[in-house]
Amino acid sequence: MSREKNNLPVSPDVQKTISILVPCYNEEENVVPLSDAIRKTFREDLPAYRYELIFIDNCSTDHTQEKLAGLCAGDPDIKAIFNVKNFGQFNSPYYGMLQTTGDCTVLLAADFQDPVEMIPKFVKEWEAGYKIVIGIKTTSKENKIMYFLRSCYYKLIKRLSNVEQIEHFTGFGLYDKSFIEVLRNLDDPTPFLRGIVAELGYKRKEIPYEQPRRRAGKTSNNFYKLYDAAMLSITSYTKVVLRLATIIGFIFSAISFLIALVYLILKLIFWDTFPAGTAPILIGVFLMGSVQIFFIGFLGEYILNMNTRIMKRPLVIEEKRLNFEETTKEERGNDKTTGTEK
């Protein structure tokens, strides 16, 4: 892919910097090939731009950190942040984005499911004036059942949410430094980037792509993590479930009152012949109990979300960082949203 083919502007006076953020967890087989692919893309397709490649490792248990240390030792433009523990699939990438210093930031996964060759396309649209350029999965080579379930989830959250939601958007995309500044000022201890982009983002450009399979390794996603993502998006951007609980509760209360009134009248009229029976009582108790338990569970999810935000814990805590300029504690601060004392 040539630079002329992408029609990317060349600035002879000021060389812009593009930050590439790669969150990783147990990606020892992918981080080196990915860094090679990114550097090749900049050499061949983006020679007029500087790059800043930042890996943020979520306390990997394999040899990922050793691989990253070797990359940082060989290239000063490659940086790494090591978290003291695994802070989850949302906090770590978000925190990493806040540490970038480029004119724009590209967020992509370490497993090659976010194609590196999309970066020049993102930059072209960014230079055309878009502050946010994102990739949208139109097809995927992943498990067809999982892709179908994800599609159902996106359609469901889109219908439930009172905020616009973006279907098949994973966070993969380019974000101008002005939007990164918006993220810095949010002070959100449980950030959901996909929802933030949809709710607070500038006018964006969406570029379709086919999601390839993982290059190597095993995904860390499981049912619990997918459920966690679904609950975070529902409790952060929807009111429908709470409203539904209120409406269904009112309807069943009215039905219960009417049934009780009918039984009372029938018993008064046919005192000696009308048996009240236990079947209606048991049906009513089990039905009302199941509805209540279901919505109490959802209320618990909302309360959990609120409790996490009220506690205002840091997004992540760093163990160490490599190839970043040394700064004093006073210069870097001790902000709860972007990390504790480092």
Rosetta blueprint (number, residue, H / E / L):
1 M L
2 S L
3 R H
4 E H
5 K H
6 N H
7 N L
8 L L
9 P L
10 V L
11 S L
12 P L
13 D L
14 V L
15 Q L
16 K L
17 T E
18 I E
19 S E
20 I E
21 L E
22 V E
23 P E
24 C E
25 Y L
26 N L
27 E L
28 E L
29 E L
30 N L
31 V H
32 V H
33 P H
34 L H
35 S H
36 D H
37 A H
38 I H
39 R H
40 K H
41 T H
42 F H
43 R H
44 E H
45 D L
46 L L
47 P L
48 A L
49 Y L
50 R E
51 Y E
52 E E
53 L E
54 I E
55 F E
56 I E
57 D E
58 N L
59 C L
60 S L
61 T L
62 D L
63 H L
64 T H
65 Q H
66 E H
67 K H
68 L H
69 A H
70 G H
71 L H
72 C H
73 A H
74 G H
75 D L
76 P L
77 D L
78 I E
79 K E
80 A E
81 I E
82 F E
83 N E
84 V L
85 K L
86 N L
87 F L
88 G H
89 Q H
90 F H
91 N H
92 S H
93 P H
94 Y H
95 Y H
96 G H
97 M H
98 L H
99 Q L
100 T L
101 T L
102 G L
103 D L
104 C E
105 T E
106 V E
107 L E
108 L L
109 A L
110 A L
111 D L
112 F L
113 Q L
114 D L
115 P L
116 V H
117 E H
118 M H
119 I H
120 P H
121 K H
122 F H
123 V H
124 K H
125 E H
126 W H
127 E H
128 A L
129 G L
130 Y L
131 K L
132 I E
133 V E
134 I E
135 G E
136 I E
137 K E
138 T E
139 T E
140 S E
141 K L
142 E L
143 N L
144 K H
145 I H
146 M H
147 Y H
148 F H
149 L H
150 R H
151 S H
152 C H
153 Y H
154 Y H
155 K H
156 L H
157 I H
158 K H
159 R H
160 L H
161 S E
162 N L
163 V L
164 E L
165 Q L
166 I L
167 E L
168 H L
169 F L
170 T L
171 G L
172 F L
173 G E
174 L E
175 Y E
176 D E
177 K H
178 S H
179 F H
180 I H
181 E H
182 V H
183 L H
184 R H
185 N H
186 L H
187 D L
188 D L
189 P L
190 T L
191 P L
192 F L
193 L H
194 R H
195 G H
196 I H
197 V H
198 A H
199 E H
200 L H
201 G L
202 Y L
203 K L
204 R E
205 K E
206 E E
207 I E
208 P E
209 Y E
210 E E
211 Q E
212 P L
213 R L
214 R L
215 R L
216 A L
217 G L
218 K L
219 T L
220 S L
221 N L
222 N L
223 F H
224 Y H
225 K H
226 L H
227 Y H
228 D H
229 A H
230 A H
231 M H
232 L H
233 S H
234 I H
235 T H
236 S H
237 Y H
238 T E
239 K L
240 V H
241 V H
242 L H
243 R H
244 L H
245 A H
246 T H
247 I H
248 I H
249 G H
250 F H
251 I H
252 F H
253 S H
254 A H
255 I H
256 S H
257 F H
258 L H
259 I H
260 A H
261 L H
262 V H
263 Y H
264 L H
265 I H
266 L H
267 K H
268 L H
269 I H
270 F L
271 W L
272 D L
273 T L
274 F L
275 P L
276 A L
277 G L
278 T L
279 A H
280 P H
281 I H
282 L H
283 I H
284 G H
285 V H
286 F H
287 L H
288 M H
289 G H
290 S H
291 V H
292 Q H
293 I H
294 F H
295 F H
296 I H
297 G H
298 F H
299 L H
300 G H
301 E H
302 Y H
303 I H
304 L H
305 N H
306 M H
307 N H
308 T H
309 R H
310 I H
311 M H
312 K L
313 R L
314 P L
315 L L
316 V L
317 I L
318 E E
319 E E
320 K E
321 R E
322 L E
323 N L
324 F L
325 E L
326 E L
327 T L
328 T L
329 K H
330 E H
331 E H
332 R H
333 G L
334 N L
335 D L
336 K L
337 T L
338 T L
339 G L
340 T L
341 E L
342 K L
